[in-house]
Amino acid sequence: MKDKNIKKLVRESYGRIAKQYSNCCDNKTSCSCSENNNFDEISKSIEYTEKDIKEVPVGSNLGLGCGNPIAYTSLKEGETVLDLGSGAGFDCFLAANKVGVKGKVIGVDMTPEMLEKARENALKGNYENIEFRLGEIENLPVGDNSVDVVISNCVINLSADKQRVFREVYRVLKPGGRIAISDIALLKSLPKRIQESIEAYVGCVGGAVIIDKYKRIVEASGLKDVRITVKGSSECIDPDTKDPLGRAILDGLGEDEFLEGYVVSVYVDGHK
């Protein structure tokens, strides 16, 4: 698939998700849509705590992550944090609570429907230290040397130009700035049929790269002391149905193979 087609598919898929859950919240304390889709349990399984889930606006957690990047960096009061692919704002709100009123959080997303939902959630939670911007992670609408920390959660794997993403990350980071990224990577190459699957791509599998290649891409940007920590096998979720993605693409694997033997969740850290 060409890069522009990939972006179109991803944007449309996540736009549908935002629309699907845009009216699910009944009030500020309950969200039947979230309860029915078990988003909280998904988040708890990837290292978010009950406290994390309760301290953000209802409707900001859509269960789309593959880890908790906030848990792997010590955010300080007054810092500026940038979230790549911020979605409905879940990680942005957690970051905003840590950097405080003197800090700032910028969420960048290329899906207008997600931005609308995130901004509604920010108003609902009375957050004044968050700004959500429309943009692509390959062309960040953020100034040079302006960010202390870049976070991201299961988004960079969706980009067809990961090298450009990390060059942009390096550009916007202040000297000494750091990254805390949760993502999907591969232990070995996927069968071609899965690589070419639309469902696999938008669901996080098809765009993932082997761990060693991932590390080389990050280091090529200029970032230092890059570490990639494997957190375990990843049962990728179909973003539309919330079913395990493996069901849609198992016919691309051999009889005795499983998606878990290829795909892992990782944390990526390093600094400028």
Stockholm file with secondary structure:
# STOCKHOLM 1.0

chainA/1-272         MKDKNIKKLVRESYGRIAKQYSNCCDNKTSCSCSENNNFDEISKSIEYTEKDIKEVPVGSNLGLGCGNPIAYTSLKEGETVLDLGSGAGFDCFLAANKVGVKGKVIGVDMTPEMLEKARENALKGNYENIEFRLGEIENLPVGDNSVDVVISNCVINLSADKQRVFREVYRVLKPGGRIAISDIALLKSLPKRIQESIEAYVGCVGGAVIIDKYKRIVEASGLKDVRITVKGSSECIDPDTKDPLGRAILDGLGEDEFLEGYVVSVYVDGHK
#=GR chainA/1-272 SS CCHHHHHHHHHHHHHHHHHHTTTCBCSSSCBHHHHHHTHHHHHHTTTCCHHHHHTSCTTCCCSCCSSCGGGGSCCCTTCEEEEETCTTSHHHHHHHHHHCTTSEEEEEESCHHHHHHHHHHHHHTTCCSEEEEECBTTBCSSCTTCEEEEEEESCGGGCSCHHHHHHHHHHHEEEEEEEEEEEEEESSCCCHHHHTCHHHHHHTSTTCCBHHHHHHHHHHTTCEEEEEEEEEECCCBCTTTCSBTHHHHGGGSCTTCCGGGTEEEEEEEEEC
#=GC SS_cons         CCHHHHHHHHHHHHHHHHHHTTTCBCSSSCBHHHHHHTHHHHHHTTTCCHHHHHTSCTTCCCSCCSSCGGGGSCCCTTCEEEEETCTTSHHHHHHHHHHCTTSEEEEEESCHHHHHHHHHHHHHTTCCSEEEEECBTTBCSSCTTCEEEEEEESCGGGCSCHHHHHHHHHHHEEEEEEEEEEEEEESSCCCHHHHTCHHHHHHTSTTCCBHHHHHHHHHHTTCEEEEEEEEEECCCBCTTTCSBTHHHHGGGSCTTCCGGGTEEEEEEEEEC
//
